[in-house]
Amino acid sequence: MSLYEIAVHEAAHAVLAWATGRPILGLAMVSDEEYARLRRRPRSLNSWGQAYYPGPPAWASKDRHSRPLADREAMVGMAGDLAVRLYRGTPLRKEPTETDLDPMVHAAALAAEAGEDVEAHMKELASKTVLVLNTYWDRLLGLADELLDKRKLTGPEIKALLQSPRPSS
């Protein structure tokens, strides 16, 4: 994954969080030096970037009333890989990171407990996620550009960038 794709991945988490009302405290991604080191010794647990949210994960409750929150968190979790796929025009990565995967597994478990077709439910969440990503694609790329430039963004910086449309080229 290139540095720009890492920025797109993390920006996508922020876009989905912002679009669905999930507070976000900040974004960060690796430096050029750390990126070079990680590329020499890739591991699935490597953290190339991170989105920061306040409080405990909203998806962690087993309460059936938390189902909409679990679905929202699953969409936020899948946004990074879906955005990179859209950017590249290629299939999803084979191994999403654990932090991206956890909320998706929880949403799938709640769907199964409700007797729903889990695969259909997850495909529906992925379709909704892609719709949001496409709607805010220019803003996502603007946020990715800024993250690549600064490597760390605060919640207020993210909100300001997402609230103003990206200038047309």
VENWO-V226190 format. One record per residue. N is the residue number from 1. RES is the residue in one small letter. PHI is phi in whole degrees, 0 to 359 (NA if undefined). PSI is psi as a letter, one per 40 degrees, with the letter a starting at -180 (999 if undefined). Layout:
# VENWO-V226190
n={N/N}
res={RES/RES}
phi={PHI/PHI}
psi={PSI/PSI}
This chain:
# VENWO-V226190
n={1/2/3/4/5/6/7/8/9/10/11/12/13/14/15/16/17/18/19/20/21/22/23/24/25/26/27/28/29/30/31/32/33/34/35/36/37/38/39/40/41/42/43/44/45/46/47/48/49/50/51/52/53/54/55/56/57/58/59/60/61/62/63/64/65/66/67/68/69/70/71/72/73/74/75/76/77/78/79/80/81/82/83/84/85/86/87/88/89/90/91/92/93/94/95/96/97/98/99/100/101/102/103/104/105/106/107/108/109/110/111/112/113/114/115/116/117/118/119/120/121/122/123/124/125/126/127/128/129/130/131/132/133/134/135/136/137/138/139/140/141/142/143/144/145/146/147/148/149/150/151/152/153/154/155/156/157/158/159/160/161/162/163/164/165/166/167/168/169}
res={m/s/l/y/e/i/a/v/h/e/a/a/h/a/v/l/a/w/a/t/g/r/p/i/l/g/l/a/m/v/s/d/e/e/y/a/r/l/r/r/r/p/r/s/l/n/s/w/g/q/a/y/y/p/g/p/p/a/w/a/s/k/d/r/h/s/r/p/l/a/d/r/e/a/m/v/g/m/a/g/d/l/a/v/r/l/y/r/g/t/p/l/r/k/e/p/t/e/t/d/l/d/p/m/v/h/a/a/a/l/a/a/e/a/g/e/d/v/e/a/h/m/k/e/l/a/s/k/t/v/l/v/l/n/t/y/w/d/r/l/l/g/l/a/d/e/l/l/d/k/r/k/l/t/g/p/e/i/k/a/l/l/q/s/p/r/p/s/s}
phi={NA/282/301/294/294/297/297/298/302/291/299/297/301/294/298/294/299/299/291/251/83/273/298/227/271/174/227/212/214/294/283/301/293/295/300/298/295/294/294/288/227/292/222/295/271/300/257/277/198/205/253/247/235/281/69/291/300/294/277/288/287/267/297/296/286/273/306/299/292/298/295/298/295/297/296/298/295/276/300/300/293/295/294/296/299/296/296/280/75/232/293/297/298/284/230/296/292/300/293/280/281/309/293/291/296/296/298/295/296/295/296/296/299/276/80/272/287/298/299/296/296/292/296/296/297/297/296/295/297/298/300/295/301/295/299/250/304/297/292/300/295/297/294/298/302/293/296/298/289/264/73/216/227/272/306/299/295/298/300/298/295/283/279/248/299/288/299/289/271}
psi={h/i/d/d/d/d/d/d/d/d/d/d/d/d/d/d/d/d/d/e/e/h/i/h/d/i/i/i/i/i/i/d/d/d/d/d/d/d/d/d/g/h/i/d/e/h/h/d/i/h/h/h/i/i/a/i/h/d/e/e/i/e/h/d/e/e/d/d/d/d/d/d/d/d/d/d/d/e/d/d/d/d/d/d/d/d/d/d/f/i/i/i/i/d/g/i/i/d/d/d/d/d/d/d/d/d/d/d/d/d/d/d/d/e/e/i/h/d/d/d/d/d/d/d/d/d/d/d/d/d/d/d/d/d/d/f/d/d/d/d/d/d/d/d/d/d/d/d/d/d/e/h/i/i/d/d/d/d/d/d/d/d/e/h/i/h/i/i/999}
